Amino acid sequence: MKGAQCSINPDVAAACLAFADAQKPAGYICIAPTIIPMIYGEAAQGTIGNDHGTAAAFNQLGGQHVDCPVEGIVFDERHKVLSTPAYMLAENISQAASGIEKLVERLLQLA
């Protein structure tokens, strides 16, 4: 684990940046929200749940981590980006699905 020294696969970065540049809504699930600050810049909000180490790395990257339960979502209205912790907190597929389904439902409303 590289924490705040992590990098993004160039193809993934290009796809995510294209969405951000086009101001399209996007959803990040499980560990994926850790790249939100790298894509959307300073003060972008997101969640990985409530793991202090991962949240600290998120903040070190310039983001604003928001603690969130497994069934919740975080919506950064300015950047049109949604996130949910999924398996960062879930103990089973039903728990992960609760937040993922909310994220997808909200994403479809924004599209």
C-alpha positions, 0 to 999 in steps of 0.5 A: 500500500502506497497511501497518498503516494499511490498512482492511477493506471493511465487508461483509468485516469484518462477515462475518469478525467474525461468524465470530470472534464465533461461534467458528467456524473460519476460513481466510485465504489469500495476503494475506488473513491481514493482516486477522487481527489486525484481526478477532481482536485482540491476539496473533492468529497468522497468516502471509503467508509470510516477507516482512519488510515485510508481516510487520512490518505484521501485527505492528504491527496487534497480531498475531503473524506466524509465518514459514511456507513455501508448503506450510505452514499456521499454526493459531492454536488460541485463535482457531480461525484458519488461514492459509497464504501461497499466492501470497505465496510460490508461483511456480505454482499447484501450489505455492499448492495445496500449502498451500491444500489443507492449510488446507482439510483442517484447516478441515474437521476443525475444522468 
